Every structure is written in C-alpha cells, then in structure tokens.
Amino acid sequence: MKQIYGIDLSKEKFDVCFLNEKKELIYLEIKNKYSPICKFLSKLKQNSILCIEHTGVYGYLLMFLANSFNVQICAIPGYEIKHSLGLQKGKSDSIDASRIREYGERFYDKLQKTTFYSEEMNELKELHSLRKLLVKQHKMLETSMKEKDKQPFCSLMVNKIAETTLETLNKQIEEIENQIQEIITSNEEFKANSCLIQSIKGIGPVTTNELIIKTHNFQKIQTAKKGASFAGICPFPDKSGKMVKKSKVSKMSDKSLKTLLFLCASNAIQHNKDMKHYYEKKLAEGKPKYLALNNVANKLIKTVYAILESRQMYDPFYICPDPRKTDKKVA
C-alpha cells in the first residue's frame, strides 16, 4: 500500500495529514511557498501519493513542483470528497486534511494522477480568463449606457468616459484574441486540432479555442460522452422505482461552453445540411425546439471527437459504415 498524504490547501500554508509506520496520525503545516514545498517533497518516499482538494490557484505551485520531483499528486473535487464520506461534523484545516487522506485511502483505485499543464496551456488559460472578465465588463457597461436613453437628463462626461472605456475594452479584447490565436498557431498540436474542428460548418474560432483550453487540448476530457457531460448538454435519467421522470441535463456544467455550443448549433442548422436534416428530424419526432437544438449541440461534440480520432477533415458526405457488416473474426 502506498503512503497517502491528505493535504488541505490555503493561500498562506497547507496542512498535511498521514499515517506513520505505527499507524499514528501525523499532522504537518507547510508554508505555501517555493522553498518549504521543495523541502517537503524532497523528504517523501517514492511510493507517496499526495491527495489535494481542487481549489484552483492555491494548489498550482504544489502541483507544478510535485510533477518536477516526480511525486504523484491527485487533485480531487471538493464536492466528491464531501459526499463520499457520509455525515461529517466539525471543520478545521487539520480535520479537512484528515478527511482528504481518508478519501485517498478508501478510494485508492479511483485516484488519477494530475499533471500540471504546459507553459503554453497556462498562458492560454490566463488569457482566456482575462478575456472573459473584459467581455463581462464590456457587456455590463454597454447595458447600463443603453438604459440611460430613457432618462430625461444625461451627463456628457459620463457618456464620454463610457464610450472611451468601451473602445478601450474592444481593443484589449481583440488584442487578447489575437494573442490566443498566435499561441495556438505556433503550437503544432493546437494548430492541427484547431484546423480539424473548424472544418465542421457551424463551429468558429472562439468555440474552438474554448474547447482546446477547457479540455487541455483534449487530454483532460478524452471522450465525447465526457465532453457532453462537462458542457451540460448530456441528459441523465431520473428514475426511482415506479417513478419515472423526464431525463434532464445536470446543472453542474460549464455554462460558457454550453452557451457557445448552442450558438454553434443555431449556426449549424442554417449552414450545415447534415445538422439541418438532423434538427428537422428531431422536430418531426415531436421534440421541442430547445431540446432539438440540444441534440444538435450533442451531435457537434460527437463529431468533434470523431474527426480528432480519425485525424481527417469533416466530410458532410461521409457515411458511417454499418458495424454489423464489418468482417470481424470471433475468437
């Protein structure tokens, strides 16, 4: 059995909990800085596994250094830890570290190594986050200026500053988009996947970049089923005994990616004959327009993963062979 370390992260430090050779609980407190983390990792045995709660930027330095020291580290969603250990009372940093350690020991077979993404992917993620923030600010300011049209009096100074700010935000957003595109073009793997995805009529560069960034260039989310679930366009059954409810999509999804895929689906049913026929088929089956559009978005995700696997450009006239007619030898 490998040595499991439960780690509760925070901005200034992180608490560590593990069992020693005598099966005694040991607690450590390590500063969340370069030198203390390196000193801690250098003392670990080769069979050690670090289990941390996925808390975003607080764990990035630890993940990066753990990969550098060749120490296995697993980032686990907090929701999964909380709902896997039953009813728990009390909360503190040391208790949370102990619970994370307990999760790692109980669900050892489910632990998956977390690899900190490359420098280029990190740059893409930061640029994407900044673009998202600037777009939100642009939308808020633009909306507030439209509402001022109904007022009897308007400040000329406010209008002047708002127009200048909107113009500046537009330039900054455009500059960020150009930088994102430049990074994707300069990387052969990013560029190849980007060209394949954009060969599908209906999917543009913004959605393509979003897919590459959110899936870590399809290394983190490797199947169409997981991609659809991540985007919130995959319905799940809701049954219990004789009670059978309508299947629904999960609320735990990436809302921005879902919005972009719906926009792509709306565009695809106008310019992509294959998607248009599929959409009309779903409407003919009696499905509401929103559900039919969700089906198109799901089909787009499946198409993306299919062409990435085949490494061939999208062909609207491609006919999938019947798997029942393929010659397979049965052992």
C-alpha positions in Angstrom: 0.0 0.0 0.0 1.4 3.4 -0.9 1.7 6.2 1.6 -1.3 8.6 1.2 -0.9 12.2 2.3 -4.1 14.3 2.7 -3.4 18.0 2.1 -5.8 20.9 2.8 -4.7 24.0 0.8 -5.0 27.6 1.6 -3.3 30.8 0.4 -0.5 31.1 3.0 0.0 27.4 4.0 -1.3 23.9 3.7 -2.0 21.3 6.3 -0.7 17.7 5.8 -2.1 14.5 7.4 -0.7 11.0 7.0 -0.3 7.7 8.9 3.2 6.8 10.1 4.6 3.2 10.3 3.0 2.8 13.7 -0.4 3.8 12.2 -0.4 7.1 14.2 -1.9 10.3 12.7 0.8 12.8 11.9 -0.1 16.5 11.1 2.3 18.9 9.4 1.9 22.6 8.5 3.9 23.7 5.4 4.1 27.3 4.0 2.7 27.6 0.5 6.0 28.9 -0.9 8.7 27.5 -3.2 11.4 26.6 -0.7 9.2 24.9 2.0 7.4 22.9 -0.6 10.6 21.7 -2.2 12.0 20.7 1.2 8.8 18.8 2.0 8.7 17.0 -1.4 12.4 16.0 -1.2 11.8 14.1 2.1 8.9 12.0 0.6 9.4 8.3 -0.2 9.0 7.1 -3.8 5.7 5.4 -3.2 4.0 8.5 -1.8 0.7 9.9 -3.2 -0.4 13.4 -2.4 -4.2 14.0 -2.4 -5.4 17.6 -2.5 -8.8 19.2 -2.9 -9.0 21.0 -6.2 -9.1 24.7 -5.1 -7.7 26.4 -8.1 -4.6 28.7 -7.9 -3.7 27.8 -4.3 -2.6 24.4 -5.4 -0.8 25.3 -8.7 2.6 25.7 -7.2 2.4 22.4 -5.3 1.2 20.6 -8.4 4.0 22.0 -10.6 6.7 21.2 -8.0 5.2 17.7 -7.4 5.5 16.9 -11.1 9.1 18.3 -11.1 10.0 16.0 -8.2 8.2 13.1 -9.9 5.8 12.7 -6.9 2.3 11.5 -7.8 -0.3 14.1 -6.9 -4.1 13.8 -7.3 -6.4 16.8 -7.4 -9.9 15.8 -6.2 -13.1 17.9 -6.5 -14.3 19.0 -3.0 -17.9 18.0 -3.9 -16.7 14.4 -4.4 -14.8 14.3 -1.1 -17.7 15.8 0.9 -20.3 13.4 -0.4 -18.2 10.3 -0.3 -17.5 10.1 3.5 -21.1 10.3 4.8 -22.2 12.6 7.5 -19.4 14.7 8.9 -19.4 17.1 11.9 -16.9 19.8 12.6 -14.5 21.6 10.3 -10.9 22.8 10.5 -7.8 22.7 8.3 -6.4 19.7 10.1 -9.7 17.8 10.0 -10.1 18.6 6.3 -6.6 17.2 5.7 -7.5 14.0 7.6 -10.7 13.6 5.6 -8.8 14.0 2.3 -6.3 11.4 3.5 -9.2 9.1 4.4 -10.8 9.6 0.9 -7.4 8.7 -0.7 -7.1 5.5 1.3 -10.7 4.4 0.8 -10.9 5.2 -2.9 -7.3 4.4 -3.8 -8.3 2.6 -7.0 -10.1 5.8 -8.3 -7.1 8.1 -7.8 -5.8 9.6 -11.0 -2.5 11.5 -11.4 -2.9 15.2 -12.0 -0.3 16.7 -14.4 0.2 20.5 -14.3 -0.4 21.8 -17.8 2.4 23.2 -20.0 3.6 26.8 -20.1 1.7 27.4 -23.4 -1.6 26.0 -21.9 -1.1 28.0 -18.8 -0.7 31.2 -21.0 -3.9 30.3 -22.9 -5.9 29.8 -19.7 -4.8 33.1 -18.2 -5.6 34.9 -21.5 -8.9 33.2 -21.7 -9.8 34.2 -18.1 -8.8 37.8 -18.7 -10.9 37.9 -22.0 -13.9 36.5 -20.1 -13.6 39.2 -17.5 -13.2 42.0 -20.0 -16.2 40.8 -22.1 -18.3 40.8 -18.9 -17.3 44.3 -18.1 -18.0 45.4 -21.6 -21.4 43.9 -21.5 -22.3 45.5 -18.2 -21.1 49.0 -19.3 -22.9 48.7 -22.6 -26.1 47.6 -20.9 -26.0 50.5 -18.4 -25.5 53.0 -21.2 -28.5 51.8 -23.1 -30.7 52.2 -20.1 -29.6 55.9 -19.8 -31.5 56.6 -23.1 -34.7 56.6 -21.1 -33.5 59.3 -18.6 -34.6 62.9 -19.1 -31.0 64.2 -18.4 -27.7 62.5 -19.2 -24.2 63.5 -18.2 -22.0 64.3 -21.1 -18.9 63.5 -19.1 -20.2 60.0 -18.2 -21.1 59.3 -21.8 -17.7 60.4 -23.0 -15.8 58.3 -20.4 -18.1 55.3 -21.1 -17.5 55.5 -24.9 -13.8 55.7 -24.3 -13.8 52.8 -22.0 -15.9 50.7 -24.4 -13.5 51.5 -27.2 -10.5 50.6 -25.0 -12.1 47.3 -23.9 -12.8 46.4 -27.5 -9.2 46.9 -28.4 -8.0 44.9 -25.4 -10.3 42.0 -26.2 -9.2 42.0 -29.8 -5.6 42.0 -28.7 -6.1 39.1 -26.3 -7.9 37.1 -29.1 -5.0 37.7 -31.5 -2.6 36.6 -28.8 -4.6 33.4 -28.2 -4.7 32.7 -31.9 -1.0 33.3 -32.2 -0.2 30.7 -29.4 -2.5 28.1 -31.0 -0.9 28.7 -34.4 2.6 28.4 -33.1 1.9 25.0 -31.4 1.7 22.1 -33.9 -0.7 20.1 -31.8 -3.0 23.0 -31.0 -2.9 24.1 -34.7 -3.8 20.7 -36.0 -6.7 20.2 -33.7 -7.9 23.7 -34.4 -8.0 23.2 -38.2 -9.8 19.9 -37.8 -12.5 21.3 -35.5 -13.1 24.4 -37.7 -13.6 22.2 -40.7 -17.1 21.5 -39.2 -19.5 24.1 -40.6 -21.0 25.9 -37.6 -18.0 25.9 -35.3 -15.9 29.0 -35.3 -12.5 30.0 -33.8 -13.9 31.3 -30.4 -15.6 27.9 -29.7 -12.6 26.0 -31.0 -10.3 27.9 -28.6 -12.7 27.4 -25.8 -12.8 23.6 -26.4 -9.0 23.4 -26.6 -8.5 25.4 -23.4 -11.3 23.8 -21.3 -10.3 20.2 -22.3 -6.5 20.9 -22.1 -6.2 20.1 -25.8 -8.5 17.1 -25.3 -6.0 15.4 -22.8 -8.2 16.0 -19.7 -11.6 15.2 -21.3 -10.8 12.5 -23.8 -14.3 11.2 -24.9 -17.3 12.7 -26.5 -19.5 11.4 -23.6 -17.4 13.2 -21.0 -17.2 16.3 -23.2 -21.0 16.5 -23.5 -21.4 15.9 -19.8 -18.9 18.6 -19.0 -20.7 21.1 -21.2 -24.1 20.2 -19.7 -25.7 19.0 -23.0 -25.9 15.3 -22.0 -29.3 14.3 -20.4 -29.2 11.9 -17.4 -32.1 9.6 -16.4 -34.2 10.3 -13.3 -35.9 7.1 -12.2 -36.7 5.6 -8.8 -38.9 2.5 -8.5 -42.2 3.2 -10.3 -41.4 6.9 -10.5 -40.0 7.8 -13.9 -39.3 11.5 -14.7 -38.0 13.1 -17.8 -34.3 12.9 -18.4 -32.5 16.2 -17.6 -29.1 17.7 -18.1 -27.0 18.4 -15.0 -26.7 21.9 -13.5 -23.1 21.1 -12.7 -21.6 22.0 -16.0 -19.6 24.7 -17.8 -22.2 27.3 -18.7 -20.0 29.4 -21.0 -19.1 26.3 -23.1 -22.7 25.3 -23.2 -23.8 28.7 -24.5 -21.1 28.6 -27.2 -22.2 25.2 -28.4 -25.8 26.3 -28.6 -24.8 29.2 -30.7 -22.8 26.8 -32.9 -25.8 24.6 -33.1 -28.0 27.5 -34.2 -25.4 28.4 -36.9 -25.0 24.8 -38.0 -28.7 24.2 -38.7 -28.6 27.1 -41.1 -25.3 26.4 -43.0 -24.7 22.7 -42.4 -27.0 20.4 -44.3 -26.3 17.3 -42.2 -27.1 19.2 -39.0 -30.1 20.8 -40.6 -31.6 17.5 -41.5 -30.8 16.1 -38.1 -32.6 19.1 -36.4 -35.6 18.7 -38.7 -35.7 15.0 -37.9 -35.8 15.7 -34.2 -38.6 18.3 -34.7 -40.6 15.7 -36.7 -40.3 13.3 -33.7 -42.2 15.9 -31.7 -39.3 17.3 -29.7 -39.4 21.0 -28.6 -37.0 23.3 -30.5 -34.8 23.8 -27.4 -34.4 20.0 -27.0 -33.8 19.5 -30.7 -31.1 22.3 -30.6 -29.5 20.5 -27.6 -29.4 17.3 -29.7 -27.6 19.2 -32.4 -25.1 20.5 -29.9 -24.5 17.0 -28.7 -24.0 15.8 -32.2 -21.5 18.5 -32.8 -19.4 17.4 -29.8 -19.5 13.8 -31.0 -18.4 15.0 -34.5 -15.5 16.9 -33.0 -14.2 13.9 -31.1 -14.8 11.7 -34.1 -12.7 13.8 -36.5 -10.0 14.3 -33.9 -9.7 10.5 -33.5 -9.7 9.9 -37.3 -7.4 12.9 -37.9 -9.4 13.7 -41.1 -11.2 16.9 -42.0 -15.0 16.9 -41.7 -16.8 15.5 -44.7 -20.5 16.3 -44.9 -21.0 13.4 -47.4 -19.3 10.8 -45.2 -21.5 7.7 -44.5 -20.7 5.8 -41.4 -20.4 2.0 -42.2 -22.8 -0.4 -40.6 -20.8 -2.1 -37.8 -22.9 -5.3 -38.3 -21.5 -5.7 -41.8 -17.8 -5.4 -40.9 -15.7 -8.5 -41.1 -14.6 -9.4 -37.6 -13.2 -12.7 -36.5 -14.7 -14.1 -33.4 -12.1 -15.8 -31.1 
